[in-house]
Amino acid sequence: MYIIIIGIIILGIITFIIGYFQYKKEKKLVERGEIENISQVNEVDQECCGAHEVCEKDSLLSAVSKQIEYYDDEELDSYRHTAANEYSEEALEEFRNVFYTLKEVEVAGWVRSLQLREIELPDELKDEVLLIISERRIAPLKKGEHDA
C-alpha cells in the first residue's frame, strides 16, 4: 500500500514539473509571437467537486469512501492481514478469478474495498490492476485531445 501512495506522490511531482516546463515553453512562444496566448486550463465541471461517486470512482484511496463494497468476493476475507508476497498459488487463483470478472470501471472500487477490508493485493496482480486504472484515468484526457 505504501508503494501505491509513494507512486501517486511521485506521479504528482512529475506532473507538476512537466506542467511547469510546458508553461515556460508556451510563455517563450508568446514572447516570440509564434502563438497568441498561453493555453488555458479547462475549468473543472461544477458538478464534480470530489464529493460525488462519479468523481471518486477511480480513486484508490480508501479514505475516499469508508463503505465496504463486495464484488462477489467474500471468500477473499480469509486473506485478511496476509502479506502481498505470501499468497499461495491457490489464493492467487481466487484473486484472479475475481479480478478477471470485474468490469474496468469496478477495478478501483475493488482495490479500495480490499484496502478497507485489510486485504493486500497479491504482488503478481498489482501491475495489471494499476495498468487498467491508469488507462481509465488517461482515456478521458486522450479523448479531450482529439476533441480540440
N, C-alpha and C positions, 0 to 999 in steps of 0.2 A: 504494500500500500504506500509505503514511503517513496518507493521508486516512481510510482504514478504521480504523486504530489510533486516530487522533485522534477519530474519530466514536464509537468504542466508549468511549473515556475520557469524552467529553462526555456520552454516554448514561448512563454510570455515575454521574457527578456529578449529573445531573438526577434520576436515580432516587433517589439519596441525599437530595437536597433535598426531593423530593416525599414520601418516607418520613418525613423529619423533621417536616415540617409536618402530615402525616397523624397522626403520633403526638401532636404538640402539640394538635391539634384533638380527638382522642379523649380525651386527658387532661383537657381542659376539660369535655367532655361527662360524664365520670365524676365530676368535681368538682361539677358542677351536678346530678348524679343522673339525667341523661337516659338513660344507659346504665350497665349494671352493671360492666363491666370493659373494659379495652383489648383489642382483638382480638389474638390470639396469632399469631405467625409459625409456619407449619407446619414441622415438622422435615423435613429432607431425608432421603429414604429411605437407610438404611444401605447398601443395595446400590449406590447411586450416589455414589461418592467422587471422581469425576473420573478414575479410572484405568481405567474401563470404556468400551468403544466406544459403548454406549448413551448415555452422558452427553456424550461429546465429539463425537458425530456432527454436531452443528450448529455447532461451533466453526469459525471462520475462521482461527484462529491456526495457523500452520504448526508452531509449537513443540509443539502437542498431539501430533502424530504425525509422525515423520520418514520414514515409509514412503510412497513414492510409489505411488499407485494410479492406473491408467489407466482412463478411461471411454470406451474405444474412440475415443480422441482423440490417438493417437500422432503424427498429422500436425501437431498444434499445436506440437510440439517445435521445428519450424523457426522459430518466432517467439520463441525464447528471446532475452532482452535487447532486445526491441522495446518502445519506449515505448507507453504505453496510448493515446496520441493520434496515433500514427503508422501505424496499420493501414490497409491498402488496403481497398477495398470487397470484393474477393475474400477477403481474410483475415477480414474481419468476417463474411462469409457462412459461412466454415468454423467460426468460433466459434459463430455462431448455430445451425448445424446440430447441433453437439454439445449446446449448451445446451438447445435445444428438444426434444431426445430424452431428456434426463435426467428421472428421477423427482424430485419435490420433495425427497425425503429424501437425494438424491445431490448436490444443488447445493453445499452447504457443503463436502463432501468434494472435489468437483471444484475448487472455488476453492482449497482447501488444496493440492491436487495441483498446480495451476498455480503457486502460490507456491513450492512445493518445487522445481519444475522451472524456476524463474526466468522464468516467462511471465506478463506483465502482462495482466490482463483488459482488453479494449478499453473505453474510456470509454463508448461507446454502449450497452454491456450492463450496466454497473455498477448502474444504478438498478433494473433488472429483477431482477438477481441478489440485490441487497440486500433488495428487497421480498419476494421468495419466502422468503429466510432469516428475515427479521423476522416474517413471517406464521407460519412454522413455530414460532418461539420464543414468539409470543404465543398461539397456539392452545391450548396446554395451560393457560395462565393463564385464558383465557376459559372453557374447559371447567370449571375449578375454581370459577369464579364461579357457573356455572349449577348445579353440584352442591350448593353451600352452601345 
